[in-house]
Amino acid sequence: MTLLETQTYTPKMIQAARALSAIAVFCWVVPGADAQTPSRASDVRSRDIYVSVLDNKGVPVTGLTPADFVVKEDNAVREVLEVKPADAEMEIAVLIDDSTAATDATSYLRDGLAAFLERMRGRAEIGLITVGDRPTVLAPYTKDTEVLNKQVRRLFPRTNSGAYLLDAIVDASKALAKREAKRPVILAITFEGVEHSNVHHDTVLKELAKSGATLHVIAIGTPSSSLDDEMRARGLVLSEGTLRTGGRRDQVLANSGIPDKLKQAADELLNQYVVTYGRPEKLIPPEKITVTTTKSNVTVRARTRVGES
């Protein structure tokens, strides 16, 4: 407060002015101290995260409550506010490897995809993209199971072709981001053959993060030991992409195992939870989220990177 010289002040007026100045200084200092330990409801915001919980047989565990979950941000425990079944409609990009490596798996692919589509009937908009030779839209996003199945029945391996899986993940991520999908999912079905995408793994992971999609991978065959750049990039994307986004990663050694894994993938997506937890509004964004459960002998999958919701 400034005292103007053009005016005469009594001792009482000067004392009152000093008191107001002290209050102003106090009000300026206190919020800064309080902001480091926010406790009022107005200082806290909530975050939603999709979580899968499976038993030791891969079957979804249902009926869990807030007391069953533990959420940490950089090892700091956060309060779980609400847990409920995830019922938001999904938008799923199914990436199908129809390269030469899939030659002996056509019938299993068709049967597995038909079973997946039937389980997802009415619960998601699904687009089918093949990755052999180049990423190609087999069926645009639709909830019409019959239309999707018609295209699945036309699946056939492309001769003398390799896969462009990483290019397809980039394309699908951009498409889902453009669609502003509320619950985006990418399901990749890939064979241990040849990868031809000429894209750095960081580029793929960044596009995946920007889309907010969860990446699930079903890889068929004995894991490749190739050390060429394309296969190394593929391996990094499949491992880091599923880990960061909370997706599943299955390695199927025999083609006959494809249908069962696709059924399991559908059941997991249909039985996820939305876990809502509170976090301080002004806190520096954490580097890692960890979701666990107090239940024993279960597998928990959830997004581990913040800012990629």
N, C-alpha and C positions, 0 to 999 in steps of 0.2 A: 504494500500500500504506500502511495506517495502523498506527503502532506504539502498542500499548495501554500506558498508564501503569501499569497494575496489574502489569506484568511487567518483570523486569529483563533487559536485553539486553547481551550481551558485544560488544566491538568487532567481532569476526568476524561476529556475527549481523547487526549494523547494516550492515556492508559488503556482506553478501550481499543484504540487503533493498534496498539502493540499486542493486545490479546488476540485480535483478529489475525494479525500477521503470524503469530505463533500457531494458530489453528490451521492457517493456510499451509505453513511448512509441515505440520504434522500430517495433513491430508495428502501432501505430495509424497511423503516418505512411506507411509503405511502400505499403499497398494503395491509398491515394489517389493516389499518384504512378503506380503501375502501371496503374490503371484507365484512365488517359488514353492508354496505348499498349498495349492488350491484345495478347498474343502467344501465350498458352497456348491449347491446343485448347478448354479449358473456358470461355474468354472469348468464343468465336466461335460464332455460330449460322448456320444455312444458310437460304436463301430459294429457293423454286422460282418460276420465271416461264415462262409459255408464250411461245414465240417462233416466228414464221413467217419463212421465208427463201425468197424467190422470185427466179428469174432474170429477165432483161430481157424475157422473153416471158410472164411471169406463172406459170411452171411451178415447183412446189416444188423446192427444192434439198435433196437427201438425203445421208446419209452424213457429216455434219459431226461434229467432235469438240470437246472442250473447248478445244483449241488454236485453233480457228477463231472463237471468240467473245471479245468484250471487253465486260465489264459495268462500268458506272460508277454510283456514287451521288453526286450532286452533284459530278461530275468526279473523284471519288476511285475509282481502279481497285480492283475486288474480284476475289478469286481465283475462277475458275470451277472448281468441284469435279467436276461431272458433267454430261454431255449425253446425253440419250436420247430416242427417239421418244415422243411423248405418246400414251399408250394408255388413259388414263382415260376412262370413258364420259361423253359429253357430254349435257347437257340443253339443248335448243335451242328457244327461242321464235321462231317464224317469224311476223313481222308482215307482213300482206299488204294492200296498199292496193287496196280494191275500190270506191273512190269513183268519181264520174263521170269523173275524169281517166283512169281505166283502161279506158274504153269500147272503144278500138280495140286493146287489148292482151290480150284474154281468152285467145286460143289460145296466145300466147307465154308468158303467165303459167302456164297449165296445163302446157305442155310443159316449161318450165324447172323448175317445182316437181317434176314427175314425175322429171326427171333428177336433181335434187338429192336427192330422197328415195331413189331407187335407189342412188345412190352412198353414202348414209349408212345403208343397210340394216344393221341389227344393231349399229350403232356409237353410236347415240344415242337417247334418248327425246325425241320431238319433239312440240311443241304448235303448232297453227295458230290464229292470231288475225287476224281481219280488222279493218280500221280505218276503213272507210267508214261515215259516219253516226255510228258509235260503236264502241268496241272490243268485239268479239264473239268468243267462243271458237268456232271452227269445228270443232276437234278437240282434246280434252284430250291431255295428254302420253301417248305410247305409242311402242313400238318396232315396232308392226304397220304395215308399209309399205302393205299393202293397205287398211287402214282409213283411213290418211292420204290415199292416192290417191283413194279414193272421195269424200272430202270436197273434194279439189282439183278433181275433175271437176264439182263443183257450183258452183264459183266463177263469179260473174257480177257485173258492176259494178252498183252501186246508183244509180238515177237521181236526179238533183238532190241529190247528196250531196257533202260535202267530207270531208276526212280528219281523223282524231283521232289522229295518229301519236304525238304527245308523251304524250297520255293513255295510249296503249297501251304505250309504253316504261315509264312509271311502273308500270302494272299488272303488266307482265311482270317487271319488276325485283323488285317486292314478292312476286310468286308464286314466283320462283326463290329468293329469300332464305328464304321460308317453307319451301320444299322442301329447303333446305340443300344445294343442288346443289354438287357437288364441282368441276364444270367447266362453269359456266353460260355460255350464248351467246345473244345476241339478234341475229337476222338480220332487218333491216327492208328490205322492198321497197316503195319509195314513188315516187309520180309527182309531177311538178312542177305540182301543181294548187292547191287551196285547203286551208289548214290551219285548223282550227277550235278546236284545244285552247287553253283559256284557263289556261295554267300557265306559271310563270316558268321560264326555262331552267335556273337554278340548282337549282330543286326537282327537275327531271328528272335532272340530272347527279348530284345527291346520292343519289337513290334508285338510280341506276345503279351508283354507287360502292359503296353498301351491299350490293348484291346480289353484287358481285364479277364480274358478267357482262362479257364482251367484246362490244362493239357493232360489228356489221358492217352496212354500208348499201349498197344498190344503188338509186340514184336514176335515174329514167327521164325523159327529156325535157330541153329546154333549161332551164338553171338559172333559177329565178324571180328577177326584179328587184324584186319587191314589197318595200316597206319597212314594211308593217304589222307590228304587234307579234307576231302569231302566226307569220308567216313568218320574222321576224328570230329569234324564239326557236327555231324549227325549224332554221334555218341554224346557229345556235350549238351546238345539241345535236348535230347531225349531224357538225359539224367537231370540236368539243371531245370529244364522246363517243367517237368512233372513235380520236382521237389519244391520249386518256388511257388507254383500255382496250386499245390495241394491235390494233384492228380495221381492216378494209379499208373504203375508201369509193370506190365506183365511180360514175361518171356515164355513163349509157348514153343516147345521143342518139336512137337508133332502137329501137322496140319489138322488132324482130327480134334485137337483141343480148341480150335478157333471158336466154334459155336458156344461152348461153355463159358469161355472168357468174355464173349460179347454179352451173354446173358447176365453174367456177374457185373459187368460194367453198367448195364441198364439198371439192375437192381440197386447198385450203389447210388447212381444218380437219382433214383426215385425215392431213396430213403435217407437223404442228407438232412442235416440240421442247419438252422440259422441260429448261430450263437451271437447274442448281443452283449457287448461288454462296455463298461465305462472307461474313459481315459481322459487325463487332464487336457483341457483345451489349448493351453499355452506351452505344452511340453514340446521339446524338439522331437520331430518324428523319429521313432525307433527304427533300428536297422532290421530287427527280426521279431516276428511273432511266433510264439510257441503255444499250441493247444494240446493239452493232454486230458486224460480222464482218470478218475479215481477207481474205475473198474479195472480188473486184472484180465490178462490174456486177451486183450483187444488191440486192434490197430486203429490209430487215429490219423486222419489225413486232413490237412488244412493249409491254406496259403501261408507262406512263411515270410514273404516280403511285404512291407508296408508301401502304400502309395501305388499299389497295383490292384486295387479293388475292382 
